């Protein structure tokens, strides 16, 4: 049974932020984000994302994790921290 995980939303999220975050997510999780919306897994973690460049909005949701991975709050915090650091960088 798959449980629903919280959707995190980040705005304003510029196209430059999006490109930077994709590289950071790949480095941190191994997930290669190649489109503005999708679902992908790596290293036991599955993420869903949707980026709207016109609205400058990003949604990210943890969909699944292996039992040996950090718990959901820790993964959500990692996602939040990555997105916030990208948004706050100059």
N, C-alpha and C positions, 0 to 999 in steps of 0.2 A: 504494500500500500504506500503510495507516494503522498507525503504531506505537502501542504501548500506553504511556501516560504514567502516572506514579505517582499514586496516590490519596492526597490529604492528608486527615487526619482531625483535627478539633478538638473537644475536650471538656474541661470543661463549656462548652457554648455555649448561652447563655440565649436566650429569645425576643427580649429587648431587643438582645442582641448580633447576632442574626440580622437584625433590622430595620435596625440601624445598618450592618451589613456590606453589605446589599443596596444601600443608598444609596451607599456607598463604591465598590462594584464598578461601579455604573452611572456614577459620576463618572470613575473611572479608566479603564474599558474600554469604556463605552457599552453593556454588557450589562445589560438590564433583567430582573432576576429577579422574577417575578411569582407563583411558586409554591414550595412546599417541596421539590420535586424537578423536575428538568428538564434541558434541554440548549438552549443558545442561543449565537449568534455575533454578534460585532460587531467592526469594525475588524480583521478577519483572525484573531481569536482565538475558538475554540469551547470553552466550558466545560460540564461536567456537574456537577450538584450534587445533594445529598440532605440535607435537614435533618430531624431527628427531634426535635421539641420535647419529647416525653416523656422520651427518653433524653438530651436536651441534647447531641446529637452532630451535627456537620456534616462531610460529606465533599465535597471538591471535587477535580475532575480536569480537567486540560487535555486536551482531546480532539484539537485540531488547531490549527495556526497557519500563517500564510502565511510563505513563505521570507524575506520582508523584515522580519518581526516579530522581537523579541528571541528568543534561543534558549530552549529549554525550561527550563533551570535558572533563567534570569532571570525568566520568567513565573511559575514555581513559587514563586520567592522573593517576587515581588510579592504573590501570593495569600497566602502565609504571613505576610508582613509586615502586610497589611491585616487578616487574621483575628486575629493576635496583638495588633495595636494596639486592635482593638475589644474583645478579651477583657480587655486590661489597662487599659482606660479606666474611669474611675469614674463 
